[in-house]
Amino acid sequence: MENYIDGAAFRQMVIQAAYAVEARKKELNDLNVFPVPDGDTGINMSATINAAARELEKSEGETLGEVADKAAMCMLRGARGNSGVITSLLFRGFSKRVKGLDGGDALVIAEALREGVDAAYKAVMRPAEGTILTVSMKAAQAAVEAAKATGNLRVTFSSASDAAKRALAETTQQNPVLKKAGVVDAGGAGYVIILDAMLAYMRGESIARTVVEDAPSDTNPFDAFDTEEINFTYCTEFIIDRSGAGNPADLRAFLETIGDCVVVVDDDEIVKVHVHTNNPGQAIEKALELGSLDRIKIENMKIQHTQKVISSPKPPEIPTAEPAPVSEEEKPYGFVAVAAGDGLHNIFRDLGVDVVVDGGQTMNPSTDDLLHAVESVNAKVTFILPNNKNIIMAAQQVAPLTDRKILVVQTKTVSEGISAMLSFDADTTPDENLMAMEAAASCVNTGEITYAARDSVYEDRKIREGDTLALLNGKLLDAGRRQSDVLKRLTREMSRNRDISYVTVLYGEGVEESAAQEVRELFEKERKDVEVAVIYGGQPVYYYIISAE
């Protein structure tokens, strides 16, 4: 195998890589530095590549192009979490370069690795240094250089592996969170394992299959988000007919100076605008520079509050976790949401969601799981609400697998998902709804109470296993042995925003309703002007999920 890889060889390389990731997935999980028990880089990457290995073990006699295509498609369908989706895209790009080929020499394989990197980078809106993207890019660059210089496949893969390891070591310095923890990027480490396993096969070394039970570990906080506070009264929306000479980018910049939750979508002939502001007149006046206005809507958010989600805090008698059967009559809109907990399942169903896929923290559903849910909904347009930052990319891969129109609302928490569903308007277009739903989601402050899965030092704070943790908009706010003290700190911090009017407390499995009512009292003590609803969510891992709007 010095100069040529055929279908049979590549098949075994992928299978061996899957065995290697499976054996070391706990090691990858443990690289995550945040002590919250909802990280799963190793689990996600293992599930993704094993989706391909299972199918490849059933087949033989195929060309390189056919094996690569089958592996990529299986990984795409089985992709879980951001790390899994990126892994699938690396193989998808690879398969496009070798499409129709019986086999490939060093340069073909190196170029295929490079095309995989290109595919992954294109799929990530804001690629960050110090991740699997960086590691795979450096590996592909080294592979191309080695292939051109030597024409030797083993040298090419060896060069890719060495470059990947150097790049992985550098991730510690490239990411401040990794630097403080003194660890490397988990996704990048997983890619190094894949390359090493493939290289080992080329050297005649075998890796035995090892089955490792999945267990929740720690989460990777690199894409933790800062959600904007709701500081403005009027929700202002309109459409601009592009007849003027103004620039949509200038309009966006201006709106950001007078409001928040700004969304400006430029569709060539029209511009769709959404902003929360105390001065809707100024927004309209600036918009007139671009052209005439249509569908102007201004609503006072302090007096407009729907009661759709305010329901009985009692646990439901019958969980509704099973997907609905396919509807015979096609409807204009369908909805698929991801949530864990029987209470949350019922909340989303009450809000109009057709299928609730069980998942979230510790349980990232695959692209295939979401695809099956979408296909059970007979709708012209189906919205997917991932409700978790680590599920968004998997949801985005559904569209290429179906001929149905799919729109992904990029909700990162169940609180954002609930707010997004409340903003849906059946009388507007799909794109207008997507913009409004994402704008509503972006204006939710989310607080969470959970526990530390292990001892950790995070942001110079020593955390002990079993500590109660308070998160605010994805960031660690407090940690301590007494849950009551941590809850008080979270409620005080969330109450600092003087413009919030509504708080929803979703309490999880194992939490008594009486304890949840005490959380209501904490908020009412801090803010007598705020309306607080206490609702049973039944979610695992998180004792409380609290939204403030």
TIZAMAR-267884 format. One record per residue (C-alpha): x, y, z; chain; residue in three letters. Coordinates in pm, 1 decimal. Layout:
N
- X/Y/Z/A/ALA $
...
This chain:
549
- 0.0/0.0/0.0/A/MET $
- 286.3/233.1/-79.4/A/GLU $
- 126.0/408.5/-373.9/A/ASN $
- -242.9/317.1/-408.4/A/TYR $
- -557.6/283.9/-196.2/A/ILE $
- -852.2/89.6/-337.0/A/ASP $
- -1203.0/42.1/-201.1/A/GLY $
- -1118.0/-261.0/10.5/A/ALA $
- -829.4/-81.3/180.8/A/ALA $
- -1023.7/237.0/248.4/A/PHE $
- -1311.1/32.8/387.2/A/ARG $
- -1077.6/-123.9/643.5/A/GLN $
- -916.6/211.5/722.2/A/MET $
- -1253.2/362.0/815.6/A/VAL $
- -1353.5/56.3/1020.6/A/ILE $
- -1021.4/60.7/1206.8/A/GLN $
- -1057.8/435.3/1272.3/A/ALA $
- -1403.3/369.4/1419.8/A/ALA $
- -1259.0/102.3/1649.7/A/TYR $
- -989.8/344.9/1767.7/A/ALA $
- -1230.5/629.0/1843.8/A/VAL $
- -1465.9/391.0/2023.4/A/GLU $
- -1183.3/265.2/2244.3/A/ALA $
- -1072.4/615.4/2337.9/A/ARG $
- -1399.8/807.0/2353.2/A/LYS $
- -1385.0/847.7/2731.7/A/LYS $
- -1040.3/999.8/2691.1/A/GLU $
- -1189.8/1249.5/2446.0/A/LEU $
- -1480.2/1325.9/2678.8/A/ASN $
- -1236.7/1391.9/2961.6/A/ASP $
- -1058.1/1659.0/2758.2/A/LEU $
- -1360.7/1882.2/2800.5/A/ASN $
- -1291.4/2123.6/3081.2/A/VAL $
- -1633.0/2247.0/3194.6/A/PHE $
- -1760.4/2046.0/3495.4/A/PRO $
- -2125.6/2034.2/3383.4/A/VAL $
- -2233.5/1675.4/3306.8/A/PRO $
- -2341.1/1730.0/2947.1/A/ASP $
- -2030.6/1703.6/2730.0/A/GLY $
- -1992.2/1425.6/2479.2/A/ASP $
- -1725.7/1493.6/2215.7/A/THR $
- -1596.7/1137.6/2230.9/A/GLY $
- -1944.7/987.4/2237.3/A/ILE $
- -2055.7/1199.6/1941.9/A/ASN $
- -1750.4/1132.9/1725.5/A/MET $
- -1766.0/761.5/1802.8/A/SER $
- -2136.0/738.1/1718.4/A/ALA $
- -2077.6/926.8/1394.2/A/THR $
- -1790.3/720.1/1252.8/A/ILE $
- -1938.6/393.9/1383.2/A/ASN $
- -2250.7/464.4/1177.0/A/ALA $
- -2025.6/421.3/873.1/A/ALA $
- -1828.7/126.7/1010.2/A/ALA $
- -2143.0/-77.3/1074.1/A/ARG $
- -2251.4/-43.9/711.0/A/GLU $
- -1903.7/-99.8/566.8/A/LEU $
- -1867.0/-422.9/761.3/A/GLU $
- -2164.5/-558.1/567.0/A/LYS $
- -2023.2/-484.0/220.7/A/SER $
- -1727.8/-574.6/3.3/A/GLU $
- -1602.6/-551.0/-353.3/A/GLY $
- -1672.8/-180.6/-393.8/A/GLU $
- -1449.8/86.6/-548.5/A/THR $
- -1282.4/363.1/-351.7/A/LEU $
- -1542.8/610.5/-474.2/A/GLY $
- -1830.2/384.9/-370.9/A/GLU $
- -1685.9/309.6/-26.8/A/VAL $
- -1607.4/675.5/39.7/A/ALA $
- -1957.4/779.8/-67.0/A/ASP $
- -2123.3/515.6/152.0/A/LYS $
- -1906.3/608.7/450.6/A/ALA $
- -1979.1/979.4/407.8/A/ALA $
- -2354.2/928.7/371.6/A/MET $
- -2370.0/702.6/676.9/A/CYS $
- -2172.0/953.5/882.1/A/MET $
- -2392.4/1238.4/765.1/A/LEU $
- -2703.3/1052.9/875.7/A/ARG $
- -2544.4/933.7/1198.0/A/GLY $
- -2376.4/1263.6/1284.3/A/ALA $
- -2421.8/1371.7/1646.1/A/ARG $
- -2310.2/1702.1/1790.4/A/GLY $
- -2087.0/1962.4/1628.4/A/ASN $
- -1779.4/1740.5/1640.9/A/SER $
- -1968.6/1457.6/1474.2/A/GLY $
- -2108.8/1678.6/1200.0/A/VAL $
- -1767.4/1826.4/1122.4/A/ILE $
- -1619.7/1475.2/1108.9/A/THR $
- -1890.2/1371.5/863.2/A/SER $
- -1820.7/1676.4/647.4/A/LEU $
- -1448.8/1596.9/636.2/A/LEU $
- -1537.5/1257.7/492.5/A/PHE $
- -1805.2/1406.0/265.6/A/ARG $
- -1556.7/1637.4/99.2/A/GLY $
- -1311.9/1348.1/71.2/A/PHE $
- -1573.4/1139.4/-110.7/A/SER $
- -1638.6/1409.0/-369.3/A/LYS $
- -1273.4/1409.5/-476.8/A/ARG $
- -1262.0/1031.1/-525.3/A/VAL $
- -1609.2/998.8/-679.3/A/LYS $
- -1602.4/753.8/-968.8/A/GLY $
- -1249.3/631.7/-894.1/A/LEU $
- -1150.7/269.7/-840.3/A/ASP $
- -863.6/385.8/-620.9/A/GLY $
- -631.3/675.2/-555.9/A/GLY $
- -262.3/751.1/-539.2/A/ASP $
- -91.0/973.5/-284.1/A/ALA $
- -182.8/1301.4/-453.7/A/LEU $
- -548.1/1203.0/-504.8/A/VAL $
- -582.3/1102.4/-138.9/A/ILE $
- -407.0/1419.4/-20.8/A/ALA $
- -631.5/1634.2/-237.1/A/GLU $
- -932.6/1446.0/-101.9/A/ALA $
- -824.9/1529.6/253.5/A/LEU $
- -797.9/1893.1/149.7/A/ARG $
- -1145.3/1892.0/-7.6/A/GLU $
- -1279.6/1747.5/315.5/A/GLY $
- -1136.7/2042.9/503.9/A/VAL $
- -1289.1/2284.9/252.1/A/ASP $
- -1631.7/2125.4/299.6/A/ALA $
- -1607.2/2148.7/679.0/A/ALA $
- -1493.8/2511.7/678.7/A/TYR $
- -1778.7/2613.6/447.4/A/LYS $
- -2034.6/2464.2/683.9/A/ALA $
- -1915.6/2656.9/990.2/A/VAL $
- -2036.0/3015.4/1002.3/A/MET $
- -1750.8/3144.6/1218.0/A/ARG $
- -1459.8/2899.9/1206.9/A/PRO $
- -1244.8/2928.3/1519.1/A/ALA $
- -876.0/2855.2/1556.6/A/GLU $
- -774.1/2584.0/1797.1/A/GLY $
- -1040.4/2332.4/1694.2/A/THR $
- -1077.5/2020.3/1479.6/A/ILE $
- -1093.2/2254.2/1179.1/A/LEU $
- -742.8/2384.6/1245.9/A/THR $
- -604.1/2036.6/1306.2/A/VAL $
- -757.3/1892.4/988.4/A/SER $
- -643.7/2188.1/778.8/A/MET $
- -279.7/2154.1/890.0/A/LYS $
- -295.2/1780.2/827.8/A/ALA $
- -428.7/1826.9/473.7/A/ALA $
- -168.5/2089.2/388.8/A/GLN $
- 111.9/1858.1/501.2/A/ALA $
- -40.4/1568.6/307.0/A/ALA $
- -49.3/1763.5/-18.7/A/VAL $
- 311.8/1877.6/24.2/A/GLU $
- 431.6/1524.9/101.2/A/ALA $
- 236.8/1372.3/-187.2/A/ALA $
- 384.9/1617.3/-435.0/A/LYS $
- 735.2/1564.6/-299.6/A/ALA $
- 739.5/1184.3/-262.6/A/THR $
- 435.4/1027.4/-427.9/A/GLY $
- 436.4/779.9/-138.5/A/ASN $
- 102.9/717.6/33.5/A/LEU $
- 245.1/600.5/363.4/A/ARG $
- 473.7/904.7/381.8/A/VAL $
- 176.2/1124.2/288.7/A/THR $
- -39.5/988.3/571.1/A/PHE $
- 250.6/997.0/813.0/A/SER $
- 310.2/1363.1/730.4/A/SER $
- -59.3/1438.4/778.7/A/ALA $
- -59.3/1263.3/1115.3/A/SER $
- 254.4/1441.9/1236.5/A/ASP $
- 118.9/1780.8/1128.6/A/ALA $
- -213.6/1708.0/1297.9/A/ALA $
- -36.6/1627.4/1624.4/A/LYS $
- 164.3/1949.0/1609.9/A/ARG $
- -150.3/2148.1/1536.1/A/ALA $
- -332.9/1971.9/1820.1/A/LEU $
- -61.3/2068.4/2067.8/A/ALA $
- -94.8/2430.1/1954.1/A/GLU $
- -468.6/2438.5/2027.3/A/THR $
- -388.6/2478.9/2395.9/A/THR $
- -237.0/2819.6/2325.4/A/GLN $
- -490.4/2918.0/2061.1/A/GLN $
- -794.2/2889.7/2286.4/A/ASN $
- -792.6/3073.8/2621.2/A/PRO $
- -1024.0/2819.3/2785.8/A/VAL $
- -795.3/2534.0/2683.2/A/LEU $
- -492.0/2731.1/2796.0/A/LYS $
- -628.1/2778.9/3147.3/A/LYS $
- -714.0/2410.2/3173.2/A/ALA $
- -389.5/2295.7/3013.1/A/GLY $
- -559.6/2058.1/2768.6/A/VAL $
- -593.6/2022.9/2391.9/A/VAL $
- -910.5/2044.9/2182.7/A/ASP $
- -1122.2/1729.6/2211.9/A/ALA $
- -1247.1/1731.6/1850.7/A/GLY $
- -895.5/1783.3/1718.8/A/GLY $
- -773.1/1497.0/1934.3/A/ALA $
- -1043.9/1276.7/1786.1/A/GLY $
- -927.9/1359.1/1433.1/A/TYR $
- -569.1/1269.5/1526.9/A/VAL $
- -695.5/931.3/1648.9/A/ILE $
- -870.0/877.8/1313.3/A/ILE $
- -557.7/960.6/1110.9/A/LEU $
- -335.6/746.9/1332.7/A/ASP $
- -570.0/449.8/1301.5/A/ALA $
- -572.8/479.8/922.6/A/MET $
- -194.9/507.5/916.1/A/LEU $
- -166.5/202.9/1142.9/A/ALA $
- -368.8/-1.0/893.1/A/TYR $
- -138.4/109.9/611.4/A/MET $
- 155.4/-14.3/819.9/A/ARG $
- -8.8/-351.0/868.2/A/GLY $
- -106.3/-289.5/1230.8/A/GLU $
- -453.3/-390.5/1349.3/A/SER $
- -675.6/-236.5/1616.6/A/ILE $
- -913.5/-465.9/1803.8/A/ALA $
- -1270.3/-360.3/1856.6/A/ARG $
- -1344.2/-242.8/2210.8/A/THR $
- -1695.2/-166.9/2332.2/A/VAL $
- -1705.5/120.3/2581.0/A/VAL $
- -2028.5/207.5/2759.1/A/GLU $
- -2143.1/566.9/2709.0/A/ASP $
- -2156.2/787.8/3014.6/A/ALA $
- -2216.0/1161.3/3038.9/A/PRO $
- -1895.3/1351.8/3093.3/A/SER $
- -1809.5/1719.2/3058.6/A/ASP $
- -1906.6/1980.5/2804.6/A/THR $
- -1698.4/2199.7/2582.1/A/ASN $
- -1782.3/2566.5/2648.6/A/PRO $
- -1592.3/2723.5/2358.9/A/PHE $
- -1908.6/2832.4/2183.2/A/ASP $
- -2085.0/2955.4/2496.8/A/ALA $
- -2292.3/3251.4/2396.4/A/PHE $
- -2366.1/3594.6/2535.0/A/ASP $
- -2736.7/3656.1/2485.6/A/THR $
- -2839.4/4020.8/2466.0/A/GLU $
- -3063.2/4150.5/2740.7/A/GLU $
- -3409.0/4280.9/2659.2/A/ILE $
- -3351.4/4650.9/2724.7/A/ASN $
- -3604.6/4799.5/2480.7/A/PHE $
- -3982.1/4823.3/2471.2/A/THR $
- -4097.3/4810.8/2110.0/A/TYR $
- -4065.7/4510.3/1881.7/A/CYS $
- -4041.7/4673.5/1539.7/A/THR $
- -4060.8/4487.8/1209.1/A/GLU $
- -4098.5/4595.9/847.3/A/PHE $
- -3999.9/4516.3/488.4/A/ILE $
- -3811.9/4761.3/265.9/A/ILE $
- -3856.7/4774.9/-110.4/A/ASP $
- -3500.9/4826.8/-240.5/A/ARG $
- -3566.8/5141.7/-444.4/A/SER $
- -3328.3/5376.9/-264.3/A/GLY $
- -2951.2/5405.3/-254.0/A/ALA $
- -2897.2/5316.9/110.6/A/GLY $
- -2684.1/5026.4/231.0/A/ASN $
- -2842.7/4748.1/444.5/A/PRO $
- -2512.4/4717.2/634.0/A/ALA $
- -2536.0/5084.2/733.9/A/ASP $
- -2894.9/5030.8/846.3/A/LEU $
- -2790.2/4733.5/1059.7/A/ARG $
- -2509.6/4936.3/1219.2/A/ALA $
- -2751.2/5219.6/1299.2/A/PHE $
- -3014.9/4990.2/1446.3/A/LEU $
- -2755.9/4836.0/1675.8/A/GLU $
- -2698.0/5182.4/1826.1/A/THR $
- -3066.5/5232.5/1912.4/A/ILE $
- -3178.6/4879.6/1999.5/A/GLY $
- -3103.7/4510.8/2028.5/A/ASP $
- -3215.4/4179.8/1876.0/A/CYS $
- -3132.7/4327.7/1535.2/A/VAL $
- -3198.8/4110.3/1229.8/A/VAL $
- -3150.6/4254.0/879.3/A/VAL $
- -3198.1/4008.9/590.6/A/VAL $
- -3102.7/4140.1/245.9/A/ASP $
- -3290.7/3954.1/-28.7/A/ASP $
- -3171.1/4173.1/-318.6/A/ASP $
- -3511.6/4326.2/-403.2/A/GLU $
- -3632.3/4360.1/-44.4/A/ILE $
- -3480.4/4391.5/301.6/A/VAL $
- -3650.4/4235.2/604.0/A/LYS $
- -3589.1/4411.0/934.4/A/VAL $
- -3651.1/4325.7/1299.2/A/HIS $
- -3533.5/4531.0/1598.0/A/VAL $
- -3622.3/4593.0/1961.0/A/HIS $
- -3593.3/4963.5/2031.6/A/THR $
- -3733.8/5251.0/2235.0/A/ASN $
- -3739.7/5464.6/1919.1/A/ASN $
- -3919.9/5284.2/1635.8/A/PRO $
- -3961.6/5615.4/1454.6/A/GLY $
- -3584.4/5651.1/1420.2/A/GLN $
- -3559.2/5298.2/1282.1/A/ALA $
- -3828.3/5371.2/1024.2/A/ILE $
- -3674.7/5704.6/925.0/A/GLU $
- -3334.8/5545.6/864.2/A/LYS $
- -3492.3/5259.2/671.0/A/ALA $
- -3662.2/5501.1/430.6/A/LEU $
- -3316.7/5579.0/288.1/A/GLU $
- -3324.0/5231.9/129.2/A/LEU $
- -3676.1/5253.7/-12.6/A/GLY $
- -4045.3/5239.7/63.4/A/SER $
- -4173.2/5039.2/359.8/A/LEU $
- -4433.2/4764.8/384.4/A/ASP $
- -4582.7/4543.2/658.0/A/ARG $
- -4479.7/4774.2/940.0/A/ILE $
- -4551.2/4618.5/1279.4/A/LYS $
- -4473.9/4781.0/1615.7/A/ILE $
- -4567.6/4605.6/1938.3/A/GLU $
- -4518.3/4703.6/2301.9/A/ASN $
- -4351.0/4398.3/2453.6/A/MET $
- -4422.6/4505.7/2811.4/A/LYS $
- -4798.1/4471.1/2764.6/A/ILE $
- -4792.9/4192.4/2504.5/A/GLN $
- -4735.6/3863.2/2674.4/A/HIS $
- -4894.1/3541.3/2563.5/A/THR $
- -5024.4/3293.2/2817.0/A/GLN $
- -4980.7/2993.4/2586.3/A/LYS $
- -4695.6/2847.4/2788.0/A/VAL $
- -4847.3/2916.0/3132.3/A/ILE $
- -4997.3/2580.5/3214.7/A/SER $
- -5039.5/2358.6/3517.1/A/SER $
- -4715.0/2288.7/3701.1/A/PRO $
- -4830.6/1932.7/3768.8/A/LYS $
- -4638.2/1653.8/3596.3/A/PRO $
- -4831.9/1512.4/3300.7/A/PRO $
- -4990.5/1175.5/3355.9/A/GLU $
- -4898.9/1045.3/3009.5/A/ILE $
- -4560.7/1131.3/2850.2/A/PRO $
- -4578.9/1227.1/2483.5/A/THR $
- -4234.3/1126.9/2367.9/A/ALA $
- -4335.2/915.8/2069.0/A/GLU $
- -4331.9/1079.9/1722.9/A/PRO $
- -4671.9/1149.7/1574.7/A/ALA $
- -4786.5/932.5/1284.1/A/PRO $
- -4756.1/1076.8/936.4/A/VAL $
- -5047.4/1307.2/867.6/A/SER $
- -5250.3/1220.4/559.4/A/GLU $
- -5336.4/1579.7/472.9/A/GLU $
- -5049.0/1814.3/393.3/A/GLU $
- -5043.2/2129.8/601.7/A/LYS $
- -4848.3/2451.2/535.6/A/PRO $
- -4621.6/2435.5/842.0/A/TYR $
- -4475.3/2160.5/1057.8/A/GLY $
- -4248.7/2169.6/1361.9/A/PHE $
- -3986.1/1937.0/1506.6/A/VAL $
- -3823.1/2023.9/1839.9/A/ALA $
- -3560.0/1857.0/2056.7/A/VAL $
- -3619.4/1834.1/2430.7/A/ALA $
- -3562.9/1596.0/2721.6/A/ALA $
- -3826.2/1551.8/2988.6/A/GLY $
- -4193.9/1460.5/2969.5/A/ASP $
- -4303.2/1804.6/3088.4/A/GLY $
- -4101.4/1980.2/2818.8/A/LEU $
- -4235.6/1738.8/2558.8/A/HIS $
- -4588.8/1841.1/2650.7/A/ASN $
- -4506.6/2211.3/2655.4/A/ILE $
- -4374.0/2197.6/2300.4/A/PHE $
- -4670.7/1989.8/2184.0/A/ARG $
- -4908.0/2243.1/2339.9/A/ASP $
- -4726.9/2514.2/2146.4/A/LEU $
- -4791.5/2333.2/1818.2/A/GLY $
- -4483.0/2114.7/1772.8/A/VAL $
- -4567.7/1799.2/1577.3/A/ASP $
- -4276.3/1579.2/1685.9/A/VAL $
- -4056.9/1620.0/1991.7/A/VAL $
- -3730.6/1428.0/1954.9/A/VAL $
- -3597.4/1312.4/2288.3/A/ASP $
- -3257.2/1468.5/2346.4/A/GLY $
- -3057.2/1765.3/2461.1/A/GLY $
- -2788.5/1771.5/2726.7/A/GLN $
- -2600.8/1437.8/2734.7/A/THR $
- -2820.6/1306.5/2450.9/A/MET $
- -2754.5/1462.6/2111.3/A/ASN $
- -2988.4/1311.6/1849.4/A/PRO $
- -2835.5/1226.3/1513.7/A/SER $
- -2916.1/1386.8/1181.4/A/THR $
- -3100.4/1065.0/1093.4/A/ASP $
- -3315.0/1093.2/1408.3/A/ASP $
- -3417.0/1442.9/1304.3/A/LEU $
- -3470.8/1335.5/943.5/A/LEU $
- -3713.7/1060.9/1049.3/A/HIS $
- -3901.1/1313.2/1263.0/A/ALA $
- -3926.5/1557.1/971.9/A/VAL $
- -4051.1/1286.7/736.9/A/GLU $
- -4329.4/1195.0/980.2/A/SER $
- -4469.7/1546.5/944.6/A/VAL $
- -4668.0/1603.0/627.1/A/ASN $
- -4599.6/1973.2/580.1/A/ALA $
- -4486.4/2200.5/298.5/A/LYS $
- -4235.6/2367.3/532.1/A/VAL $
- -4094.4/2214.4/849.8/A/THR $
- -3913.2/2414.4/1116.2/A/PHE $
- -3655.4/2235.4/1332.5/A/ILE $
- -3578.1/2375.9/1678.4/A/LEU $
- -3257.1/2207.2/1807.9/A/PRO $
- -3274.4/2381.9/2148.1/A/ASN $
- -2908.1/2304.4/2210.7/A/ASN $
- -2595.3/2460.5/2060.9/A/LYS $
- -2446.0/2117.4/2000.0/A/ASN $
- -2743.6/1997.4/1791.8/A/ILE $
- -2774.1/2290.6/1548.7/A/ILE $
- -2521.3/2157.5/1296.7/A/MET $
- -2680.9/1812.8/1294.0/A/ALA $
- -3016.7/1977.4/1225.1/A/ALA $
- -2867.8/2177.4/938.2/A/GLN $
- -2762.6/1855.4/765.4/A/GLN $
- -3124.0/1736.5/735.5/A/VAL $
- -3210.2/1959.9/438.3/A/ALA $
- -2974.7/1789.7/186.5/A/PRO $
- -3125.4/1451.4/274.7/A/LEU $
- -3486.5/1533.8/188.8/A/THR $
- -3682.2/1710.2/-82.2/A/ASP $
- -3893.2/1887.2/178.6/A/ARG $
- -3832.5/2250.9/268.1/A/LYS $
- -3649.8/2263.4/601.3/A/ILE $
- -3579.9/2572.7/808.2/A/LEU $
- -3358.8/2543.2/1117.3/A/VAL $
- -3429.2/2791.2/1395.6/A/VAL $
- -3095.2/2822.2/1572.5/A/GLN $
- -3224.3/2786.4/1928.2/A/THR $
- -2957.8/2697.9/2184.5/A/LYS $
- -3180.4/2628.9/2487.9/A/THR $
- -3534.1/2504.8/2546.5/A/VAL $
- -3618.8/2852.7/2676.4/A/SER $
- -3521.0/2995.9/2339.6/A/GLU $
- -3724.0/2725.6/2167.0/A/GLY $
- -4035.3/2812.1/2366.4/A/ILE $
- -3993.8/3182.2/2290.6/A/SER $
- -3941.9/3104.1/1921.3/A/ALA $
- -4261.4/2898.8/1904.2/A/MET $
- -4457.5/3175.4/2075.6/A/LEU $
- -4347.3/3420.9/1805.2/A/SER $
- -4463.8/3204.8/1514.1/A/PHE $
- -4730.1/3368.5/1297.1/A/ASP $
- -4911.6/3144.0/1048.0/A/ALA $
- -5014.8/3446.7/841.3/A/ASP $
- -4658.4/3541.8/740.8/A/THR $
- -4408.7/3376.8/506.9/A/THR $
- -4167.1/3099.5/612.6/A/PRO $
- -3862.7/3328.0/587.2/A/ASP $
- -4033.2/3603.2/784.7/A/GLU $
- -4123.2/3351.1/1051.6/A/ASN $
- -3765.6/3221.5/1064.4/A/LEU $
- -3636.9/3574.5/1116.6/A/MET $
- -3895.4/3651.1/1385.3/A/ALA $
- -3840.2/3321.9/1566.7/A/MET $
- -3461.9/3363.1/1575.1/A/GLU $
- -3500.1/3723.5/1688.7/A/ALA $
- -3728.6/3613.1/1972.8/A/ALA $
- -3483.9/3339.7/2072.0/A/ALA $
- -3190.0/3579.9/2075.2/A/SER $
- -3359.4/3794.8/2338.5/A/CYS $
- -3402.1/3526.5/2603.8/A/VAL $
- -3179.0/3520.3/2910.6/A/ASN $
- -3140.0/3162.7/3033.8/A/THR $
- -3031.6/3059.1/3381.7/A/GLY $
- -2963.0/2696.5/3472.1/A/GLU $
- -2898.9/2507.4/3793.4/A/ILE $
- -2715.3/2176.2/3768.8/A/THR $
- -2430.7/1990.1/3940.9/A/TYR $
- -2060.3/1929.2/3889.3/A/ALA $
- -1986.5/1586.2/3746.3/A/ALA $
- -1625.3/1585.0/3868.0/A/ARG $
- -1358.3/1787.4/4043.0/A/ASP $
- -1234.9/2069.6/3823.2/A/SER $
- -1057.4/2402.1/3817.2/A/VAL $
- -1241.7/2635.5/3584.3/A/TYR $
- -1164.8/3007.4/3539.7/A/GLU $
- -945.8/2993.7/3850.8/A/ASP $
- -1237.4/2856.5/4052.9/A/ARG $
- -1193.4/2524.4/4230.2/A/LYS $
- -1502.5/2309.0/4180.3/A/ILE $
- -1571.7/1984.2/4361.8/A/ARG $
- -1772.2/1692.3/4231.7/A/GLU $
- -2131.7/1731.0/4348.9/A/GLY $
- -2119.9/2110.6/4379.5/A/ASP $
- -2430.6/2295.2/4265.3/A/THR $
- -2354.4/2507.7/3959.3/A/LEU $
- -2536.1/2815.2/3833.2/A/ALA $
- -2501.7/2903.3/3464.6/A/LEU $
- -2620.0/3228.4/3309.4/A/LEU $
- -2640.4/3234.1/2930.9/A/ASN $
- -2402.5/2940.7/2912.0/A/GLY $
- -2137.9/3083.8/3144.1/A/LYS $
- -2051.7/2966.3/3492.2/A/LEU $
- -2190.1/3218.6/3740.8/A/LEU $
- -2148.8/3042.8/4074.8/A/ASP $
- -2067.4/2710.2/4239.6/A/ALA $
- -2115.4/2586.8/4592.5/A/GLY $
- -2219.0/2303.8/4821.4/A/ARG $
- -2553.8/2463.3/4918.2/A/ARG $
- -2805.7/2478.1/4635.0/A/GLN $
- -3004.0/2751.1/4812.0/A/SER $
- -2705.9/2987.7/4812.3/A/ASP $
- -2631.4/2926.8/4444.5/A/VAL $
- -2997.0/2978.0/4353.0/A/LEU $
- -3005.0/3310.3/4537.0/A/LYS $
- -2700.8/3428.7/4344.3/A/ARG $
- -2860.7/3332.5/4012.3/A/LEU $
- -3195.1/3497.0/4085.5/A/THR $
- -3023.4/3816.9/4199.9/A/ARG $
- -2811.8/3829.9/3886.3/A/GLU $
- -3103.8/3762.5/3651.2/A/MET $
- -3313.7/4023.1/3831.0/A/SER $
- -3058.1/4298.0/3766.7/A/ARG $
- -3204.9/4356.8/3422.6/A/ASN $
- -3467.4/4617.2/3507.9/A/ARG $
- -3654.6/4566.1/3180.7/A/ASP $
- -3752.1/4202.6/3230.6/A/ILE $
- -4121.8/4145.7/3285.1/A/SER $
- -4161.7/3768.6/3280.1/A/TYR $
- -3974.9/3477.0/3433.3/A/VAL $
- -4046.6/3110.3/3366.8/A/THR $
- -3904.6/2844.4/3599.9/A/VAL $
- -3893.5/2494.7/3449.2/A/LEU $
- -3819.1/2239.3/3720.1/A/TYR $
- -3664.1/1903.2/3642.2/A/GLY $
- -3709.5/1540.6/3732.3/A/GLU $
- -3672.8/1467.5/4101.0/A/GLY $
- -3747.3/1828.1/4202.6/A/VAL $
- -4052.3/1879.3/4423.0/A/GLU $
- -4304.8/2140.3/4317.6/A/GLU $
- -4275.6/2301.4/4660.2/A/SER $
- -3902.8/2357.3/4602.3/A/ALA $
- -3976.4/2514.8/4264.4/A/ALA $
- -4227.8/2749.2/4426.8/A/GLN $
- -3948.5/2866.8/4656.5/A/GLU $
- -3757.9/2975.0/4345.0/A/VAL $
- -4063.1/3179.2/4246.1/A/ARG $
- -4049.9/3346.1/4587.2/A/GLU $
- -3682.0/3431.2/4540.2/A/LEU $
- -3763.0/3617.5/4218.4/A/PHE $
- -4066.8/3788.2/4368.2/A/GLU $
- -3854.8/3904.8/4659.6/A/LYS $
- -3601.7/4057.1/4419.4/A/GLU $
- -3857.6/4199.5/4175.2/A/ARG $
- -4218.5/4257.3/4278.7/A/LYS $
- -4296.4/4388.5/3929.7/A/ASP $
- -4205.8/4063.0/3753.4/A/VAL $
- -4457.7/3789.8/3670.6/A/GLU $
- -4321.6/3442.2/3752.1/A/VAL $
- -4456.8/3111.8/3619.3/A/ALA $
- -4349.6/2775.6/3761.7/A/VAL $
- -4388.8/2483.4/3520.8/A/ILE $
- -4292.5/2116.6/3537.5/A/TYR $
- -4029.8/2036.6/3273.7/A/GLY $
- -3910.0/1696.2/3391.6/A/GLY $
- -3568.8/1751.6/3231.0/A/GLN $
- -3273.3/1539.2/3344.8/A/PRO $
- -2936.5/1683.2/3454.3/A/VAL $
- -3068.1/2036.2/3513.0/A/TYR $
- -3266.7/2096.9/3832.1/A/TYR $
- -3397.2/2426.4/3697.7/A/TYR $
- -3402.4/2601.4/3360.6/A/ILE $
- -3505.2/2962.6/3408.0/A/ILE $
- -3587.5/3210.9/3132.3/A/SER $
- -3624.1/3587.2/3176.0/A/ALA $
- -3781.1/3808.8/2913.1/A/GLU $
